[in-house]
Amino acid sequence: EKATPSATQPKNGKTKEEQIAIQLSQKTGITQLELIITYKNDQTIEATYDGGTYTSKKRGTAGRWIATKINGNWVVTSISSGIPLCSDINPYYYPKELVPACKDAKGNITAR
């Protein structure tokens, strides 16, 4: 069953930025204090989808993240160094403006 994004208010009391920072820290092993996070902030998709980049102030680690709002909370569904895996984004109906292409497990790129 596919997840349907939700535009409701956060149920856990944290802002979008806090929720995304916590998840990026957990998924990358970079502390929240080390993280520098950018957001796409496209007004047409901001209510239920967002994406951007992250870097580490100390390690030089960098990547791209994509998130959607599910049941009132932001969920980071993909972290990649470039084009995300189709399996990470297809269940969430990401708009093409945010994710124009994805790749399969073998690295084959598909335009969306």
C-alpha positions in Angstrom: 0.0 0.0 0.0 1.3 3.4 -0.9 1.7 6.2 1.7 -0.4 9.3 1.1 1.2 12.5 2.2 -0.6 14.7 4.7 -0.7 18.5 5.0 -1.8 18.4 8.7 0.1 20.0 11.5 3.0 18.1 13.1 1.8 15.6 15.7 5.1 15.3 17.6 5.4 19.1 18.4 8.6 19.6 16.4 8.9 21.9 13.4 9.7 20.5 9.9 13.3 21.7 10.3 13.7 19.9 13.6 12.1 16.7 12.4 14.3 16.6 9.3 17.5 17.5 11.2 16.9 14.7 13.7 16.3 12.1 10.9 19.3 13.2 8.9 21.5 13.0 12.0 20.2 9.5 12.8 20.5 8.2 9.2 23.9 9.7 8.4 25.6 9.6 11.8 26.4 13.3 11.6 25.5 15.2 14.8 22.8 17.9 14.5 25.4 20.5 15.5 27.6 19.5 12.6 24.8 19.5 10.0 24.2 22.2 7.5 20.8 21.7 5.9 19.4 23.5 2.9 15.7 23.3 1.8 14.2 23.6 -1.6 11.3 25.6 -0.2 9.3 25.6 -3.4 6.0 27.1 -2.3 4.0 24.9 -4.6 5.2 21.7 -2.9 6.3 22.9 0.5 3.1 21.8 2.3 3.7 18.0 1.9 7.1 17.6 0.1 10.5 19.1 0.5 14.1 18.2 -0.4 17.5 19.8 -0.2 21.1 19.1 0.6 23.1 18.4 3.8 26.8 18.8 4.6 28.9 18.2 7.6 30.8 21.1 9.0 33.6 18.8 10.1 33.7 15.8 7.9 33.1 17.2 4.4 30.3 14.6 4.0 27.5 15.8 1.7 24.4 14.5 0.1 20.8 15.1 -1.0 17.7 14.4 1.1 14.0 14.1 0.2 11.1 14.1 2.6 7.3 14.0 2.7 4.7 14.7 5.4 2.9 11.5 6.6 0.3 11.6 9.3 1.3 15.1 10.2 5.0 14.4 10.6 7.9 14.9 8.2 9.7 11.7 7.1 13.0 11.6 5.3 12.5 8.9 2.7 15.7 9.2 0.7 19.3 10.2 1.3 21.6 10.0 -1.7 24.7 11.5 -3.2 22.9 12.3 -6.4 19.9 10.7 -8.1 17.7 8.9 -5.5 16.6 5.2 -5.8 13.2 4.8 -7.3 12.3 2.4 -4.5 12.8 5.2 -2.0 10.6 7.7 -3.8 7.9 5.9 -5.8 5.7 5.0 -2.9 5.3 8.6 -1.9 4.1 10.3 -5.2 6.9 12.9 -5.2 6.2 15.6 -7.8 8.5 15.6 -10.9 9.5 19.2 -10.0 11.2 17.9 -6.9 12.4 14.5 -8.2 12.7 14.6 -12.0 14.6 11.2 -12.2 15.4 8.2 -10.1 17.5 5.1 -10.5 16.9 1.4 -10.0 19.1 -0.9 -7.9 21.4 -1.5 -10.9 21.9 2.2 -11.4 19.7 2.6 -14.5 18.2 6.1 -14.5 14.6 6.7 -15.3 13.0 10.1 -16.0 9.8 10.5 -14.1 
